[in-house]
Amino acid sequence: MAILVVPLSIVLDQIVNVFLLGAFVLPMNKSKISNTLLFQIIKEKHLLLPDIMKENDMDCWIIFVRETPSNPDPIMNLLVGGDVVWKAAFIFSISDGKFKKTVILGEGDSSAEKRKGIWDEVIGYVKGISETLKTFIDKLNPTKIALNYSLDDVVSDGLSHGMYLNIERILGEHKKKFISSKPLVHAVRGRKTKTEIELVQKACELTEEINKKMAKQFKIGVSETQIQEMFFKEMENLGVEEAWQRNCCPAIDAGPDKEIGHDGPREDLFTQKGHTLHNDFGVRLNGYCSDIQRMWFFGTEDEIPDELIHAFNTVRDAIQKAADYIKPGVTGHSVDTIARNHVISQGYPEYGHALGHQVGTEGHDGGVLLGPLWEKYGDIPKGLVEENNIFTLELEVVTKNYGTVSLEEDVVITKDGCRFLVPPQTKFITL
């Protein structure tokens, strides 16, 4: 399948131009994606849509939104780009074997959509969308109408309840055709294009560079909050942002008394000789994220307790076993089982979360999950891994005397396996 590629020099020139004001150049925010790059990716995603819809036997997909600056649909950034004010229906359809992209929206929003050059048809309305949308769907008469709602996947659940009631009222005669667009959303978000893979890889590489630079500054007697501030300062110098909420990105965990999780650093916990230091860290670079965990030890390699070495090796080997197993066509829960069984075989209780989630425009990018068949995950782990998905592989074990050991790696799925986006950590990094 053809993939459009914009030369890096053009992309960089466009990014610079965005920040050029007269004779003054403002500091670039490298976290944000340029319009040139954004619409390059949107066009790549549009190329995937005909096959995705045919594979899922869906002939009509409607993204139905309003006032998107306040309430955007999670898929808009990959298929639409930009915002609308009045009600809008972005419609992808297949009729008589022909794929078509149509948008119906308020006249005040229509000129912006026409300028994008990504739609086959832009239909504006003045008084309201109802008549225009109903007429269009009546004429199309699809067998199914995919809408963005889901019981278990947040990125497929962008249609608000109020907007569902609106479209139900407008297309009442077609209500029996309504179906969740979750399989479509999963495929669009999960099948990373060449451009997206390169962007996530660059984010991962920068994360590793920052980790290595910060490690040279780690000292005994420094608090978790002080270490986090060191990361914030370096990120600010580089013009990048955290990949998830700032209070726990990076998460910093010093010593045996910290329970690793979705918690921020503490002012009363300090690094000590003979203790571990852990972080969970990712950056947002050009609109795409990384998500990596690393472990350090304050002392020499000979001073690392056997209990910690056993724990580290268990986590490392579980991740590697999952990486050796994962490939297109396997279920998400089967990958998790490989790692989970290894942890249990080494004498540890099973970890209380999924082995891996997808990474892309968000640290948690939605789609198929590498997780167990637990209630909180719904049917998402039953999905199939696909080529060009990007997953984390992450888990932890808790030692009796030295706290938690946790690692996280990012991998991209290849035709027959996976590839680590940066070299995985294979032993404690000593400080």
C-alpha positions in Angstrom: 0.0 0.0 0.0 1.4 3.4 -0.9 2.5 5.7 1.9 3.2 9.3 1.3 6.4 10.7 2.7 7.4 14.3 3.2 11.1 15.0 3.2 12.5 15.8 6.6 13.9 19.1 5.4 10.5 20.3 4.3 8.9 19.3 7.6 11.6 21.1 9.6 11.2 24.2 7.4 7.5 24.2 8.0 8.0 23.9 11.7 10.4 26.8 11.8 8.0 28.9 9.7 5.2 28.4 12.2 7.3 30.0 14.9 8.8 32.8 12.8 7.5 36.3 13.7 9.2 39.1 11.8 12.9 39.0 12.6 12.4 37.1 15.9 12.3 33.3 16.2 10.3 32.1 19.2 11.6 29.0 21.1 10.1 25.9 19.4 7.8 23.6 21.3 8.9 20.3 19.9 6.0 18.6 21.7 3.5 19.8 19.2 3.1 18.5 15.7 3.3 20.8 12.7 0.4 21.2 10.4 2.5 19.8 7.5 3.2 16.6 9.5 -0.3 16.3 10.9 -2.0 16.3 7.5 0.7 14.0 6.1 -0.3 11.5 8.7 -4.0 12.1 8.2 -3.6 11.4 4.5 -1.7 8.2 5.3 -4.6 7.1 7.6 -7.1 7.9 4.9 -5.3 5.5 2.6 -5.8 2.7 5.1 -9.6 3.3 5.5 -11.0 1.4 2.5 -9.3 -1.8 3.4 -10.1 -1.4 7.1 -13.8 -0.9 6.4 -14.0 -3.8 3.9 -12.2 -6.1 6.4 -14.8 -5.3 9.0 -17.7 -5.4 6.6 -18.8 -1.8 7.3 -19.9 0.5 4.6 -20.6 3.7 6.5 -18.7 5.3 9.4 -19.9 8.6 10.9 -17.8 10.7 13.3 -20.6 13.0 14.7 -19.3 16.0 16.8 -20.0 19.5 17.9 -17.9 22.2 19.7 -14.8 20.1 19.5 -12.5 22.5 21.2 -14.4 21.6 24.4 -15.3 18.0 23.5 -13.3 16.4 20.7 -13.7 12.8 19.6 -10.4 11.0 20.2 -10.1 9.8 16.6 -10.4 13.3 15.1 -6.7 14.1 15.4 -5.9 11.2 13.1 -8.7 11.5 10.5 -9.9 15.1 10.6 -7.4 17.5 12.2 -8.6 20.9 13.5 -12.0 21.8 15.2 -15.6 22.6 14.4 -18.1 24.7 16.2 -21.5 23.5 14.9 -22.7 19.9 14.6 -20.7 18.1 12.0 -20.8 14.6 10.4 -17.5 13.2 9.0 -18.7 10.3 6.8 -16.6 7.5 5.3 -18.6 5.3 3.0 -18.4 2.5 0.5 -21.1 2.3 -2.2 -20.9 0.3 -5.4 -17.3 -0.6 -4.5 -16.3 3.1 -4.4 -14.8 4.7 -1.2 -15.9 8.2 -0.5 -15.1 10.9 2.2 -17.8 13.4 2.9 -18.2 16.0 5.6 -21.5 17.8 6.4 -21.1 20.8 8.7 -22.0 24.4 9.3 -21.2 26.9 6.6 -18.9 28.8 9.0 -16.8 25.7 9.4 -16.9 24.5 5.7 -14.2 26.8 4.2 -11.6 25.4 6.6 -12.5 21.8 5.6 -12.3 22.6 1.9 -8.8 24.1 2.3 -7.5 20.9 3.8 -8.0 19.1 0.5 -8.7 15.7 2.2 -12.4 15.4 1.5 -14.2 14.3 -1.7 -17.2 16.4 -0.8 -17.9 19.2 1.7 -21.6 20.0 2.3 -22.4 23.1 4.3 -25.7 23.9 6.1 -27.1 27.1 7.6 -30.1 26.4 9.8 -29.3 22.9 10.9 -27.7 19.5 10.0 -30.8 17.3 10.3 -32.3 17.5 6.9 -29.0 17.4 5.0 -27.7 14.5 7.0 -30.9 12.5 6.7 -31.1 13.0 3.0 -27.5 12.0 2.5 -27.9 8.8 4.5 -31.2 7.9 2.9 -29.6 8.1 -0.5 -26.6 6.2 0.6 -28.7 3.6 2.3 -25.8 1.7 4.0 -26.2 -1.7 5.5 -24.4 -0.6 8.7 -23.7 2.7 10.3 -20.6 2.7 12.6 -20.7 5.2 15.4 -18.0 6.0 18.0 -19.4 4.3 21.1 -17.9 1.5 23.1 -18.5 -0.2 26.5 -14.9 -1.0 27.1 -12.6 1.2 25.0 -12.2 4.9 25.8 -10.8 6.0 22.4 -13.7 4.4 20.6 -16.2 6.1 22.8 -16.1 9.7 21.5 -19.8 10.0 20.7 -21.3 11.8 23.7 -24.7 10.6 25.0 -26.3 13.8 23.9 -25.0 13.5 20.4 -26.1 9.9 20.2 -29.6 11.0 21.0 -29.3 13.7 18.3 -28.2 11.3 15.6 -30.8 8.7 16.8 -33.5 11.4 16.3 -32.2 12.4 12.9 -31.6 8.9 11.5 -34.3 7.1 13.4 -35.3 5.0 10.4 -31.7 3.7 10.3 -31.3 3.1 14.0 -31.3 -0.7 13.6 -28.1 -0.3 11.5 -26.1 1.5 14.3 -23.0 -0.5 15.3 -19.9 0.3 17.4 -17.0 1.6 15.3 -14.5 0.1 17.8 -12.9 -2.3 15.2 -12.4 0.6 12.9 -10.9 2.9 15.5 -8.6 0.1 16.7 -7.3 -0.4 13.2 -6.9 3.3 12.4 -5.1 4.0 15.7 -3.2 0.8 15.9 -1.8 0.4 12.4 1.0 3.0 12.6 2.2 4.4 9.4 5.9 4.7 8.6 5.8 8.3 9.6 4.2 7.5 13.0 6.7 4.7 13.7 9.6 7.1 13.1 8.0 9.7 15.4 7.5 7.3 18.3 11.0 5.9 17.8 12.5 9.5 18.0 10.5 10.0 21.2 11.8 6.8 22.7 15.4 7.7 21.7 15.1 11.1 23.3 13.7 9.5 26.5 16.7 7.3 26.7 19.0 10.2 26.2 17.4 12.2 28.9 17.5 9.2 31.3 21.2 8.7 30.7 21.9 12.4 31.1 19.9 12.6 34.4 21.6 9.5 35.8 24.9 11.3 35.8 23.3 13.8 38.1 21.7 11.4 40.6 23.2 11.6 44.1 22.6 10.0 47.4 20.4 12.0 49.7 18.2 13.7 47.0 14.4 13.5 47.3 12.1 12.1 44.7 10.6 15.5 44.1 14.1 17.0 43.5 14.8 14.3 40.9 11.5 15.0 39.1 12.4 18.7 39.0 15.7 17.8 37.3 13.7 16.0 34.6 11.3 18.9 34.2 14.2 21.4 33.7 15.8 19.2 31.1 12.5 18.7 29.2 12.0 22.5 29.3 15.5 23.0 27.9 14.7 20.6 25.0 11.2 22.0 24.3 9.3 18.8 25.0 6.5 17.9 27.3 5.6 14.9 29.4 3.7 12.1 27.7 1.0 11.9 30.4 -0.1 13.9 33.5 2.8 16.0 34.8 2.5 15.1 38.5 3.7 11.5 37.7 5.7 11.9 34.5 8.3 11.0 35.3 7.2 8.9 38.2 10.1 8.7 40.6 10.4 5.8 43.1 13.3 5.7 45.6 14.0 2.7 47.8 11.9 -0.1 49.3 9.2 2.0 50.9 7.5 3.3 47.7 4.7 1.4 46.2 5.0 1.8 42.4 1.9 3.0 40.6 0.1 6.1 39.3 1.5 8.3 42.1 3.7 11.3 42.1 7.1 11.7 43.8 7.3 12.4 47.6 9.3 15.0 49.4 10.1 12.7 52.3 11.7 9.8 50.4 15.4 10.1 49.5 17.9 8.2 47.6 20.2 6.0 49.7 23.2 3.8 49.2 22.1 0.2 48.6 18.7 1.3 47.4 17.1 1.2 44.0 15.8 4.1 42.0 13.0 3.6 39.5 11.3 5.9 37.0 8.4 5.6 34.6 9.0 8.3 32.0 7.9 9.3 28.5 8.0 12.5 26.4 5.7 13.9 23.8 7.8 14.8 20.7 6.2 16.1 17.5 2.8 15.0 18.8 3.9 11.4 19.6 4.8 9.7 22.8 7.2 7.3 24.4 6.7 5.2 27.6 9.7 3.6 29.2 10.7 2.4 32.7 14.2 2.1 34.0 15.9 0.8 37.2 19.1 2.0 38.9 21.0 0.9 42.0 23.1 3.1 44.3 26.2 1.0 44.7 28.5 -1.3 42.7 27.4 -4.3 40.7 28.9 -6.6 43.3 26.8 -4.9 46.0 23.5 -5.7 44.4 21.6 -8.2 46.7 20.8 -11.6 45.2 17.1 -10.9 45.9 17.2 -7.9 43.7 19.1 -9.6 40.9 16.6 -12.5 40.9 13.7 -10.0 40.8 15.3 -8.0 38.0 16.1 -11.1 35.9 12.5 -12.3 36.3 11.0 -9.1 35.0 13.6 -8.8 32.2 13.1 -12.4 31.1 9.3 -12.2 31.2 9.5 -9.2 28.9 11.8 -11.0 26.5 9.7 -14.1 26.5 6.7 -11.9 25.5 8.7 -10.2 22.9 9.8 -13.6 21.5 6.2 -14.7 21.3 4.4 -11.7 20.0 3.6 -11.4 16.3 0.7 -10.5 14.0 -2.4 -12.6 14.6 -1.9 -13.6 18.2 -4.5 -12.4 20.8 -3.5 -9.7 23.3 -4.3 -12.0 26.3 -2.1 -14.8 25.0 0.9 -12.5 25.0 0.1 -11.4 28.6 -0.2 -15.1 29.6 3.4 -15.8 28.5 4.9 -13.1 30.7 2.4 -13.7 33.6 3.2 -17.5 33.7 6.9 -16.8 33.9 6.5 -14.4 36.8 4.5 -17.0 38.7 7.0 -19.8 37.9 9.7 -17.7 39.6 7.8 -17.6 42.9 6.1 -14.2 42.6 2.4 -13.4 42.6 0.9 -12.2 39.3 1.1 -8.5 38.6 -2.2 -6.6 38.9 -2.4 -5.0 35.4 -2.0 -5.7 31.7 1.4 -6.5 30.3 1.2 -3.8 27.6 -0.8 -1.1 26.0 -0.4 0.7 22.7 1.6 3.9 22.3 1.1 6.7 19.8 -0.4 10.1 20.0 -1.0 9.3 23.7 1.0 7.2 26.1 -2.1 5.0 26.4 -3.2 5.0 22.8 -6.2 2.6 23.0 -6.8 -0.4 20.9 -6.0 -4.0 21.5 -4.5 -4.6 24.9 -1.9 -7.2 26.0 -3.8 -8.0 29.1 -5.6 -10.8 31.0 -9.3 -11.5 30.6 -10.4 -9.5 33.6 -13.7 -7.6 33.9 -11.9 -4.2 33.9 -10.5 -4.8 30.5 -13.7 -6.0 28.8 -13.1 -7.7 25.4 -10.1 -5.5 24.5 -7.5 -8.3 25.2 -9.4 -10.6 22.9 -8.3 -8.5 19.9 -5.5 -9.6 17.5 -2.1 -8.0 17.4 -1.3 -6.4 14.0 1.8 -5.5 12.1 2.9 -1.9 12.9 1.2 -1.8 16.3 3.4 -0.2 18.9 3.1 -1.8 22.4 4.7 -1.4 25.8 5.9 -4.5 27.5 5.8 -3.7 31.3 5.5 -5.5 34.6 6.9 -5.6 38.1 7.6 -7.9 40.9 7.8 -7.1 44.6 10.7 -8.3 46.7 10.6 -9.0 50.4 13.3 -6.6 51.5 14.1 -4.2 48.7 10.9 -3.0 47.2 9.6 -3.2 43.7 11.5 -4.0 40.5 9.7 -2.8 37.3 10.7 -2.3 33.7 9.0 -1.1 30.6 10.0 -1.4 26.9 8.4 -0.2 23.7 8.2 -2.5 20.7 6.8 -2.2 17.2 5.2 -5.3 15.6 6.9 -6.5 12.4 5.7 -9.1 9.9 6.9 -12.0 11.9 7.7 -10.7 15.4 8.6 -7.4 17.0 11.5 -4.9 17.3 12.5 -2.9 20.3 12.4 0.8 19.6 15.4 1.3 21.9 17.7 -1.4 23.4 16.0 -3.0 26.4 17.5 -2.7 29.8 19.2 -6.0 30.6 20.7 -5.3 34.1 20.6 -2.8 36.9 22.3 0.5 36.0 24.7 1.2 38.9 25.3 4.7 40.2 
